[in-house]
Amino acid sequence: MVEKVAVMLSRSVDALPTGGLWAYEPKLDGFRCLLSISEFGDVRLDSRRVKPLGRYFPEVVAAARLLPAGLVLDGELVVARGAGVDFAALQQRLRSSSSARAAKLATEMPASLIAFDVLDHDGRDLRPAQYDERRQVLEDVLREAPRRLGLMPVTTDPDAAGAWLRDQPPGIEGVVAKRRDQRYRPGARSWQKLRARSTAEAVIGGVFGTLERPEALVLGRYQRDRLRVVGRTSGLPLPARGELRRLLRPPRQEHPWPPRLPSSRFGQTPGIEIEYTQVAPELVVEVETDTAFEQGRWRHATKFLRLRADLAPGDLAIDAG
Protein backbone atom coordinates (compact mmCIF):
# COMPACT_ATOMS: atom_id res chain seq x y z
CA MET A 1 0.00 0.00 0.00
CA VAL A 2 1.19 3.55 -0.77
CA GLU A 3 2.66 5.27 2.28
CA LYS A 4 2.17 8.96 3.01
CA VAL A 5 3.02 10.80 -0.19
CA ALA A 6 2.93 14.31 -1.57
CA VAL A 7 -0.13 14.94 -3.67
CA MET A 8 -0.02 15.93 -7.32
CA LEU A 9 -0.65 19.65 -7.77
CA SER A 10 -1.92 22.09 -10.38
CA ARG A 11 -0.58 25.35 -11.77
CA SER A 12 -2.73 28.33 -12.66
CA VAL A 13 -3.29 29.09 -16.34
CA ASP A 14 -5.14 31.82 -18.23
CA ALA A 15 -7.08 29.48 -20.52
CA LEU A 16 -8.12 25.84 -20.57
CA PRO A 17 -5.98 23.64 -22.79
CA THR A 18 -7.77 22.08 -25.75
CA GLY A 19 -6.80 19.59 -28.40
CA GLY A 20 -5.28 16.28 -27.46
CA LEU A 21 -6.14 14.01 -24.56
CA TRP A 22 -7.60 16.23 -21.84
CA ALA A 23 -10.08 15.54 -19.05
CA TYR A 24 -11.71 18.39 -17.16
CA GLU A 25 -12.93 18.33 -13.55
CA PRO A 26 -14.58 21.07 -11.48
CA LYS A 27 -12.44 22.53 -8.69
CA LEU A 28 -14.57 22.44 -5.56
CA ASP A 29 -14.12 24.92 -2.70
CA GLY A 30 -12.96 22.49 -0.02
CA PHE A 31 -9.95 20.85 1.66
CA ARG A 32 -7.62 18.68 -0.42
CA CYS A 33 -7.51 15.30 1.30
CA LEU A 34 -5.96 11.84 0.98
CA LEU A 35 -8.07 8.95 2.28
CA SER A 36 -6.04 5.84 3.13
CA ILE A 37 -7.37 2.46 4.28
CA SER A 38 -4.73 0.07 5.57
CA GLU A 39 -4.79 -3.69 4.95
CA PHE A 40 -6.19 -4.00 8.48
CA GLY A 41 -9.04 -1.56 7.76
CA ASP A 42 -7.60 1.43 9.63
CA VAL A 43 -8.72 4.72 8.04
CA ARG A 44 -6.69 7.91 7.74
CA LEU A 45 -7.70 11.30 6.40
CA ASP A 46 -4.73 13.58 5.74
CA SER A 47 -4.50 17.11 4.39
CA ARG A 48 -2.15 17.88 1.51
CA ARG A 49 0.40 18.87 4.17
CA VAL A 50 -0.13 15.49 5.88
CA LYS A 51 -2.09 16.89 8.81
CA PRO A 52 -4.42 14.22 10.28
CA LEU A 53 -8.06 15.21 9.76
CA GLY A 54 -9.91 12.05 10.75
CA ARG A 55 -10.88 13.17 14.25
CA TYR A 56 -12.71 16.17 12.82
CA PHE A 57 -14.71 14.19 10.24
CA PRO A 58 -15.89 10.96 11.91
CA GLU A 59 -18.76 10.52 9.43
CA VAL A 60 -16.30 10.33 6.51
CA VAL A 61 -14.08 7.88 8.41
CA ALA A 62 -17.11 5.70 9.17
CA ALA A 63 -18.16 5.69 5.51
CA ALA A 64 -14.62 4.80 4.38
CA ARG A 65 -14.68 1.65 6.50
CA LEU A 66 -17.19 0.26 3.99
CA LEU A 67 -14.62 0.50 1.18
CA PRO A 68 -11.99 -2.16 0.37
CA ALA A 69 -8.86 -2.34 2.51
CA GLY A 70 -5.61 -1.20 0.92
CA LEU A 71 -7.23 1.74 -0.88
CA VAL A 72 -5.84 5.28 -1.23
CA LEU A 73 -8.05 8.01 -2.70
CA ASP A 74 -7.25 11.63 -3.51
CA GLY A 75 -10.10 14.12 -3.35
CA GLU A 76 -11.77 17.17 -1.87
CA LEU A 77 -13.48 17.38 1.52
CA VAL A 78 -16.57 19.58 1.28
CA VAL A 79 -19.66 20.50 3.31
CA ALA A 80 -22.72 20.68 1.08
CA ARG A 81 -25.17 23.52 1.68
CA GLY A 82 -28.17 24.00 -0.59
CA ALA A 83 -27.05 23.83 -4.20
CA GLY A 84 -23.38 24.41 -3.38
CA VAL A 85 -20.67 23.90 -0.76
CA ASP A 86 -19.87 25.95 2.33
CA PHE A 87 -16.16 26.54 2.99
CA ALA A 88 -16.85 28.49 6.19
CA ALA A 89 -18.72 25.50 7.61
CA LEU A 90 -15.81 23.26 6.64
CA GLN A 91 -13.43 25.52 8.55
CA GLN A 92 -15.76 25.42 11.55
CA ARG A 93 -15.47 21.65 11.60
CA LEU A 94 -11.75 22.00 12.37
CA ARG A 95 -12.56 23.86 15.58
CA SER A 96 -14.14 20.85 17.26
CA SER A 97 -12.14 20.36 20.46
CA SER A 98 -13.53 16.96 21.48
CA SER A 99 -14.92 13.80 19.91
CA ALA A 100 -18.36 14.69 21.24
CA ARG A 101 -18.22 18.10 19.59
CA ALA A 102 -16.96 16.56 16.33
CA ALA A 103 -19.85 14.07 16.37
CA LYS A 104 -22.35 16.87 16.96
CA LEU A 105 -20.98 18.94 14.07
CA ALA A 106 -20.95 15.83 11.87
CA THR A 107 -24.72 15.71 12.31
CA GLU A 108 -25.34 19.44 11.97
CA MET A 109 -23.03 20.10 9.00
CA PRO A 110 -21.90 16.74 7.58
CA ALA A 111 -18.94 16.60 5.23
CA SER A 112 -18.26 14.39 2.22
CA LEU A 113 -15.11 13.34 0.40
CA ILE A 114 -15.47 13.82 -3.35
CA ALA A 115 -12.75 11.62 -4.86
CA PHE A 116 -11.05 12.44 -8.15
CA ASP A 117 -8.13 9.98 -8.18
CA VAL A 118 -6.98 6.62 -6.82
CA LEU A 119 -3.35 5.98 -5.90
CA ASP A 120 -3.54 2.43 -4.60
CA HIS A 121 -6.05 -0.41 -4.95
CA ASP A 122 -5.93 -4.12 -4.19
CA GLY A 123 -2.21 -4.05 -3.42
CA ARG A 124 -1.29 -2.23 -6.63
CA ASP A 125 0.40 1.17 -6.76
CA LEU A 126 -1.58 2.98 -9.44
CA ARG A 127 0.50 6.14 -9.58
CA PRO A 128 2.47 4.94 -12.65
CA ALA A 129 -0.81 4.23 -14.49
CA GLN A 130 -2.35 6.72 -16.91
CA TYR A 131 -5.21 8.96 -15.83
CA ASP A 132 -7.80 7.06 -17.90
CA GLU A 133 -6.92 3.77 -16.23
CA ARG A 134 -6.94 5.29 -12.75
CA ARG A 135 -10.31 6.94 -13.44
CA GLN A 136 -11.82 3.60 -14.50
CA VAL A 137 -10.60 1.97 -11.28
CA LEU A 138 -11.98 4.89 -9.26
CA GLU A 139 -15.39 4.62 -10.91
CA ASP A 140 -15.47 0.87 -10.26
CA VAL A 141 -14.56 1.33 -6.58
CA LEU A 142 -17.16 4.04 -6.03
CA ARG A 143 -19.91 2.55 -8.20
CA GLU A 144 -21.98 1.89 -5.10
CA ALA A 145 -20.26 4.34 -2.78
CA PRO A 146 -21.66 4.79 0.74
CA ARG A 147 -23.02 8.15 1.82
CA ARG A 148 -20.34 10.78 2.50
CA LEU A 149 -18.18 9.46 -0.34
CA GLY A 150 -18.69 10.68 -3.89
CA LEU A 151 -17.15 10.76 -7.33
CA MET A 152 -15.90 14.00 -8.87
CA PRO A 153 -17.66 14.83 -12.17
CA VAL A 154 -15.48 14.75 -15.27
CA THR A 155 -15.87 15.67 -18.93
CA THR A 156 -13.67 15.49 -22.00
CA ASP A 157 -15.68 18.25 -23.69
CA PRO A 158 -13.99 21.67 -23.29
CA ASP A 159 -17.32 23.40 -23.99
CA ALA A 160 -18.92 21.60 -21.04
CA ALA A 161 -15.94 22.55 -18.87
CA GLY A 162 -16.30 26.14 -20.02
CA ALA A 163 -19.92 26.11 -18.88
CA TRP A 164 -18.73 25.43 -15.31
CA LEU A 165 -16.66 28.60 -15.56
CA ARG A 166 -19.35 30.73 -17.19
CA ASP A 167 -22.24 29.64 -14.97
CA GLN A 168 -20.12 29.47 -11.78
CA PRO A 169 -22.36 27.04 -9.88
CA PRO A 170 -22.08 27.58 -6.11
CA GLY A 171 -18.95 26.00 -4.70
CA ILE A 172 -17.09 25.58 -7.99
CA GLU A 173 -13.89 27.64 -7.92
CA GLY A 174 -12.80 26.76 -11.42
CA VAL A 175 -11.78 23.84 -13.63
CA VAL A 176 -8.76 21.52 -13.47
CA ALA A 177 -7.46 20.08 -16.75
CA LYS A 178 -5.60 16.76 -16.65
CA ARG A 179 -3.78 14.85 -19.37
CA ARG A 180 -5.53 11.53 -19.82
CA ASP A 181 -2.25 9.79 -20.70
CA GLN A 182 -0.34 11.12 -17.68
CA ARG A 183 0.69 9.24 -14.56
CA TYR A 184 0.16 10.57 -11.03
CA ARG A 185 3.26 12.62 -10.18
CA PRO A 186 3.48 13.44 -6.43
CA GLY A 187 4.56 17.02 -5.80
CA ALA A 188 4.57 17.98 -9.49
CA ARG A 189 2.40 20.87 -10.72
CA SER A 190 1.43 19.08 -13.91
CA TRP A 191 -2.32 19.63 -13.83
CA GLN A 192 -3.66 22.95 -15.10
CA LYS A 193 -6.16 25.03 -13.14
CA LEU A 194 -8.29 27.87 -14.45
CA ARG A 195 -10.21 29.75 -11.78
CA ALA A 196 -13.66 31.20 -12.33
CA ARG A 197 -13.05 34.88 -11.84
CA SER A 198 -14.94 38.15 -11.82
CA THR A 199 -14.18 41.78 -10.94
CA ALA A 200 -15.13 43.93 -7.96
CA GLU A 201 -14.23 47.26 -6.37
CA ALA A 202 -12.68 47.87 -2.96
CA VAL A 203 -11.12 50.64 -0.86
CA ILE A 204 -7.39 50.69 -0.16
CA GLY A 205 -7.10 50.67 3.63
CA GLY A 206 -3.46 49.65 3.89
CA VAL A 207 -0.46 48.28 2.05
CA PHE A 208 2.14 45.62 2.55
CA GLY A 209 5.42 47.44 2.26
CA THR A 210 5.57 51.20 2.68
CA LEU A 211 3.79 54.20 1.18
CA GLU A 212 6.88 54.83 -0.93
CA ARG A 213 7.17 51.18 -1.98
CA PRO A 214 3.75 49.52 -1.85
CA GLU A 215 4.02 45.80 -2.62
CA ALA A 216 0.38 44.69 -2.18
CA LEU A 217 -2.89 46.24 -1.00
CA VAL A 218 -5.11 45.57 2.00
CA LEU A 219 -8.70 46.01 0.86
CA GLY A 220 -11.87 47.12 2.61
CA ARG A 221 -15.54 47.90 1.98
CA TYR A 222 -18.04 49.76 4.13
CA GLN A 223 -20.63 48.01 6.26
CA ARG A 224 -22.90 50.08 8.52
CA ASP A 225 -20.50 53.03 8.20
CA ARG A 226 -17.57 50.87 9.25
CA LEU A 227 -14.71 49.99 6.91
CA ARG A 228 -14.38 46.24 7.06
CA VAL A 229 -11.35 44.27 5.84
CA VAL A 230 -12.38 42.13 2.87
CA GLY A 231 -9.05 40.82 1.61
CA ARG A 232 -5.77 41.67 -0.06
CA THR A 233 -4.21 41.76 -3.48
CA SER A 234 -1.36 39.69 -4.79
CA GLY A 235 1.88 41.50 -5.62
CA LEU A 236 1.34 44.77 -7.48
CA PRO A 237 2.77 45.16 -10.99
CA LEU A 238 5.55 47.74 -11.22
CA PRO A 239 3.51 50.40 -13.09
CA ALA A 240 0.78 50.21 -10.42
CA ARG A 241 3.36 50.64 -7.64
CA GLY A 242 4.59 53.85 -9.23
CA GLU A 243 1.07 55.19 -9.74
CA LEU A 244 -0.03 54.38 -6.19
CA ARG A 245 3.15 55.78 -4.65
CA ARG A 246 2.11 59.22 -5.91
CA LEU A 247 -1.46 58.93 -4.58
CA LEU A 248 -1.32 57.08 -1.25
CA ARG A 249 -1.46 59.22 1.89
CA PRO A 250 -1.02 58.42 5.59
CA PRO A 251 -4.21 58.50 7.70
CA ARG A 252 -5.40 62.03 8.56
CA GLN A 253 -7.30 60.77 11.60
CA GLU A 254 -7.59 57.57 13.61
CA HIS A 255 -7.55 54.61 11.27
CA PRO A 256 -10.56 52.23 11.45
CA TRP A 257 -8.30 49.16 11.67
CA PRO A 258 -5.73 48.12 14.28
CA PRO A 259 -2.03 48.22 13.30
CA ARG A 260 -2.02 44.41 13.04
CA LEU A 261 -4.73 42.30 11.42
CA PRO A 262 -5.64 38.66 12.10
CA SER A 263 -4.43 36.29 9.41
CA SER A 264 -7.95 34.83 9.15
CA ARG A 265 -8.96 38.07 7.42
CA PHE A 266 -6.88 36.91 4.44
CA GLY A 267 -8.04 33.29 4.39
CA GLN A 268 -4.91 32.09 6.20
CA THR A 269 -4.49 29.91 9.28
CA PRO A 270 -6.05 31.67 12.30
CA GLY A 271 -3.95 32.74 15.27
CA ILE A 272 -1.37 34.91 13.52
CA GLU A 273 -1.31 38.72 13.38
CA ILE A 274 -0.02 40.41 10.22
CA GLU A 275 1.66 43.81 10.12
CA TYR A 276 0.88 46.30 7.37
CA THR A 277 1.10 50.05 6.72
CA GLN A 278 -2.10 52.02 7.26
CA VAL A 279 -3.19 54.51 4.58
CA ALA A 280 -5.97 57.06 4.32
CA PRO A 281 -8.96 55.03 3.02
CA GLU A 282 -9.81 57.33 0.13
CA LEU A 283 -8.84 55.45 -3.04
CA VAL A 284 -10.97 52.85 -4.81
CA VAL A 285 -9.49 50.09 -6.97
CA GLU A 286 -10.93 47.44 -9.23
CA VAL A 287 -9.64 43.92 -8.64
CA GLU A 288 -10.07 40.53 -10.25
CA THR A 289 -11.43 37.91 -7.84
CA ASP A 290 -12.40 34.27 -7.80
CA THR A 291 -15.57 32.75 -6.39
CA ALA A 292 -14.18 32.04 -2.90
CA PHE A 293 -16.07 34.80 -1.07
CA GLU A 294 -17.58 34.03 2.32
CA GLN A 295 -18.28 35.85 5.58
CA GLY A 296 -17.83 39.15 3.76
CA ARG A 297 -14.28 38.65 2.49
CA TRP A 298 -12.23 37.11 -0.30
CA ARG A 299 -10.33 34.06 0.91
CA HIS A 300 -7.76 34.20 -1.90
CA ALA A 301 -5.61 37.12 -2.92
CA THR A 302 -7.20 39.31 -5.58
CA LYS A 303 -5.43 40.76 -8.62
CA PHE A 304 -5.08 44.53 -9.00
CA LEU A 305 -6.60 45.77 -12.27
CA ARG A 306 -6.86 49.58 -12.07
CA LEU A 307 -7.70 52.61 -9.96
CA ARG A 308 -11.33 53.77 -10.02
CA ALA A 309 -11.21 57.55 -9.66
CA ASP A 310 -14.89 57.65 -10.61
CA LEU A 311 -15.91 55.90 -7.39
CA ALA A 312 -15.87 57.05 -3.76
CA PRO A 313 -15.23 54.68 -0.85
CA GLY A 314 -18.76 55.12 0.46
CA ASP A 315 -20.13 53.72 -2.82
CA LEU A 316 -18.89 50.25 -1.91
CA ALA A 317 -21.29 49.01 0.74
CA ILE A 318 -21.44 45.28 1.40
CA ASP A 319 -24.40 43.33 2.65
CA ALA A 320 -25.25 43.94 6.27
CA GLY A 321 -25.39 40.25 7.14
N, C-alpha and C positions, 0 to 999 in steps of 0.2 A: 504493500500500500504506500502511496505517496506520503512522505513526511511533510512537515510544515515547509511551504515554499512561497516564494514571492509570486504575486499574481501578475498576469499579463496586463499591460496598461495601454492607454490610448493617447494619442497626441491630437491637439486641436487643429482643425483645418478650416478653410474659408468656404469650401464647397465639397459636396459629397462626390467621391470618386464614382465614375461610371465606366462601362466597358470592361469586359473581362469578368472574372469570377468573383463577384462581390455579394455578400449577404448583409442585410441591414437590420439592426435591432433598435428599438427605442431605448433611450437612456432614461431610466427612472430616477426620481429624486429620492434616494435612499442611502443606505450604508452598504458599501461593497463588503461581501462576506464569503468566506470559504466554509462549507459544511463538510465535515469529515466523520465517517463512521468506521470505527476500527473493526478488525476481524472478530472482536469480542462483543461488538454492538455498542461500544461507548461512543457518544456523540460529542463533537466539538463544533462550536461556532467561533470563527476567528475573523477579526477585521483584517483589512489589507495590510495593516501594520502588526499583525499577529497578536492583537489584544483579544483575550477571551471574552466572548459576548454571551455565552450560553446561559449564565445565571440571570441575565436580564430578559431573556426570551424563552421561558420554559415551554411555551406552547409550540414553538418551532422545534425545539429539542425533542419534545414528545412525538411530534409528527414524524421527525426524521428516524425515530426508532422503528418505524414501519417500513423503512426502505432497506435494501440489501446491505449486509455488512461489507466492509471493504470499499465503500463508495466515497468519492470526493467530488463535490459540486462547487462551482463558482457561480455567484449570483448577487442579487441585490435584496437586502432586507428593506421592507417597506411596511408602512401602516396605511391601510386603505381607509379613505374617508369619502363618502359620497361617490362621485364619478372619478375621483383622483386619489392621490396619496398625500399624506400629511407629514412633512419632514419635522415640524415642530413636535408633533406627538411622538415621533420616533426618538427624538432627542430626549423627551421627557422620560421615555422608557429607561434610559441609561441612568436616571437619577434614583432608581429604586434601590434603597439601602438595605433591604432584607428580602428573603425569599417570599415572605408573606406579601410584602408590597409588590414584588415582581409578579406574583400570581394574580393579585388584584388588578394590576395594570394590564396583564395579559387578557383578562376578561373585558375590561373597559375599553381598551384600545389595542386589540390583537394585531400582531405583526405576521407577515408571511415572507418566505424566501422565494423569490422569483429567479429560478436558475437559468443561466444562459450557456453554461459549459460544464463538461465533465472531465476531470483529470485522471480519475482512476475508477475502474469497475471490474469486479470479479477477478481481482488479482493482477489486472493488466494496467500498466502505466499508459494512459492514452495521450499524454502530452506530445509524443512524436507523431501522432495521427493527424490527418488533415481535418479542417473544420467540419466538412460535410460528414465525415465518418463520426466525429465526436457528437455532432448534432443528432445523428440518427440514434446513437447509443442513448443520448440524453432523452430523446423523445420516447424511446422504448422503456427506459427506467421510470419515467414520469407519466406513462400512458394512463395509469390509474392512480395518480398521486393523491395522498391523503390531504385533507384540509391543511392550510398553512404552508403548503409547498406548491409552487406553480411553475409553469414553463414560459420563458420570455418569448413574446411574439417575434417572428422573423419574416422577412420578405426578401426576394431577390429582384424586385421591381423598384427601380430608383424613383419612379413616380409615386408609388405607394409610400416610400420612405419620405419623400418630399412632402406628402400630405400630413405626416406627423409633425413636420416642422411648421407648415403653414397654419394648420388648425390648432396646434399647441394644446392638445388635450391636457386636462389637469394632471400634474405629476410627471409629465414627460419633459425632460430638460433638453432633449435633442436626439440625435441619431448617431449610432456607432456603426461604422462600416468595417467589415472583416473579410479578408481574403478567404475564399472557400477552400483553397488548396494550401493553406498555411497551418503549420503546427502551432501548438500552444507554447509560447516563449516566455517563461517567467521573468519578470522585471523589464522586458522589452516594451517600448511604446510603438508597437507595430499595428495596432488598430487605429482607425481614424475617427475622430469625434467632431461632429458639427452641432453646436448648441443652437437651440431655438432662441433667437434674440429679438429684442425690440428696443425702442429708445424712450427716454424719460428725462425730465428736468429735475435739478436739485440745486440747493444753495451750498456754496463753499463755506464751511464753518471752520475749517482748519486745513493744515497741510502736513504731510510728512516731509521732513527737511526744514528749510527756513523760508522766510518771505523772499529772500534774495535768490534762493535755490530750491524752489518747490519741486519735490520728486513725485508726489501723489497727493490727491485731494481727499479730505474727510467731508462727507456730504450730509446734508440735513434737509428736512422739509418741516413746515409748520403744522402743528396740531394743537388746537385750542390755544392759539397765540404763543405756543412754546415751540422752539426749534428743536426738533428731535433728530438724533443721529439715525441715518438710514443706510449708511454704508460708506464705501471708499472706492477710489478708482485704482486701477493698476498704474504702473509707471507712466508718467506723462511723456509724450513725445517732445523732442527738443524745441520745436517751434512754439508749442503751447507753454513750455516753461518760460521762454522769453517773454511771451505775451502776458502771462499771469504775473510775472515778476514786476511788471510796470503798473499793474492794477491792484494787486493785493495790498491791504492796509492792516495794521494792527488794530485790535478792538479799541473803540473810542469810549466804551463803558464796560461794565462787568459782562463777561462773556457768559452765554447761557449754558455752557458745558464746563465740566471740571477740567483741570489741566491734564488728567489722565483718564482714558476711557476703557471700559471693560472690553476684553477681547471678544466676548460674545456678541458685541455690537457689529462685528465684522465677520460673523459666521465661524469664528475660531473657537478653540477649546476654552471653555469658561475658566475663570480663576486667575487670569493674567490681566494686568493693566498696561495699556499702551500709551506711550508719550507721543505728543504731536505738538505742532505750533498753532496757537489760536489765531484766527484772522477775523476781521470785521465781516459779519455775515451779510454781505450786500451784493455779491455777484452770483448770477445764475448760470449754470452750465447745462448742456445737453450731453447725456451719456448713453452708451449702448449697454443694455442689460440682458441677462438671460431670464428664465422663468422662475428661478429660485427666489421668490419674494414671499416672506412670511413674517408675521408679527411686526409688520410695518417697516421691514428693512430688507435690503438685498444681501443674501448670504455670500454671494461670490463678488469678487471685485468687478466693478464696472469699467467701461472703456471711455475715456474722455473723447468727445467728438468736437465740441465747439462751445464758445461763450454765447449766451443768449442775452444780449443787451436790451432786447425788446421785452424782457420779463423782469418783474420785481420779485424779491423773495416771498412776499406775502401772497403771490399768485399760486404758490405751490402747496396748497393745503392737502393733507392726506386724510384718509377716513378717520373718524373719531373713535373707532373701535379699539 
